[in-house]
Amino acid sequence: MIQRVSLAGSTGSIGTQAASVVRDNPERFRIVAIGARSSVDTLVEQAKEFSPEIVAIAESGREAELIERCPRGTEIRSGTEALASLGEAADVVVNAVVGFAGLPVTLSALGSGHRLALANKESLIAAGPLVRSAKETPGAELVPVDSEHGALHQCLRSETQGVGSGRTVKKLVLTASGGPFRGRKADALKSVTVDEALNHPTWKMGPKITIDSSTLFNKGLEVIEAHELFDFDFDDIEVVVHPQSILHSAVEFTDGSTVAQMSHPDMRLPLGYAMGHPDRLATPYGVIDWATIGPLTFEPPDRIAFPCLDLAYQAGRVGGTAPAWLNAANEVAVDAFLAKRVTWDRISSIIEETLMNHDAMVPDSVEIVVEADAAARRFAKSALEKQAQA
């Protein structure tokens, strides 16, 4: 049976790769809804290729252009709720929206009882309790798209007692490429440029997540995400640096055995796994030639040069709205760095200063999560202005 697919954030790096998976597997998937924040030209191109029933754009005032340029009969949706509505539109919803804006899509998809292929980790970071509640909706299923969490999902699937049972699992091991600055010490990172930070050695990603990878903030988010997805204590989630990015994550069991998922870096693999779950696709991505793969190396992360990792562990252990504050502060700091208003090494200090003002609320409603996000952004912008004046 062909599954109906909705792509929220269809014009970005993850969204276009999800479209590629559909293109490669027409007997498995059909795109029925696409949406983006503002990329009209790419949306029109995708609409002409895939003939979706719905095209959504979050930026108001652009619907007339879409109506004129999209195939006749396409339903055009626009405004703040347009992307969230895509969560109700298909059997499989790929949430590739960047940042906190992806939360409504996550809640909509799970609340509608659909399978959510989640590439928007900020949903789990900022609103873990709300996402856990939405997952209880009959028919709802969440399969992570991150290569690391997709790997953990596959490794834990091999455990007969099921994902997250914790009975025979000792710890989860998340791997990090180390980003473009692996091996550099803190003093050598004060003058790195935006172009250097965007030059990831392994993965092709959007600018925000690429900067997060350079600071190891992205890995910190993934630690919190692993905690939310698989219900493991933070002390039982380890991060190791693996620059070849071949082993994507592993699970260590109580008897000393370790199960790992390995492939060449290709986001289409975890996307296809999440979209097709519980079945695997017949189209191979990232296949390894074992005769030529070369050596694989592992090392501990440098927590002094990359303090964002420990800030994420700290916020995760505090819980409540602390992860939402962490995420919001980082989004403000990264935007400022990309705009060349703050240096790379100041990203972590803005996050740290913001977390010191955390309001300790319990995120048991969307309103509280939104308020926490807004409050954290205010503090982060204030911290940014202080640093600019210093």
Secondary structure, 3 states (H helix, E strand, C coil): CCEEEEEECCCCHHHHHHHHHHHHCCCCEEEEEEEECCCHHHHHHHHHHHCCCEEEECCCCCHHHHHHHCCCCCEEEECCCHHHHHHHCCCEEEECCCHHHHHHHHHHHHHCCCEEEECCCHHHHHHHHHHHHHCCCCCCEEEECCHHHHHHHHHHHCCCCCCCCCCCEEEEEEEECCHHHCCCCHHHHCCCCHHHHCCCCCCCCCHHHHHHHHHCHHHHHHHHHHHHHHCCCHHHEEEEECCCCCEEEEEEECCCCEEEEECCCCCHHHHHHHHHCCCCCCCCCCCCCCCCCCCCCCECCCCCCCCHHHHHHHHHHHCCCHHHHHHHHHHHHHHHHHCCCCCCCHHHHHHHHHHCCCCCCCCCCHHHHHHHHHHHHHHHHHHHHHHHHC
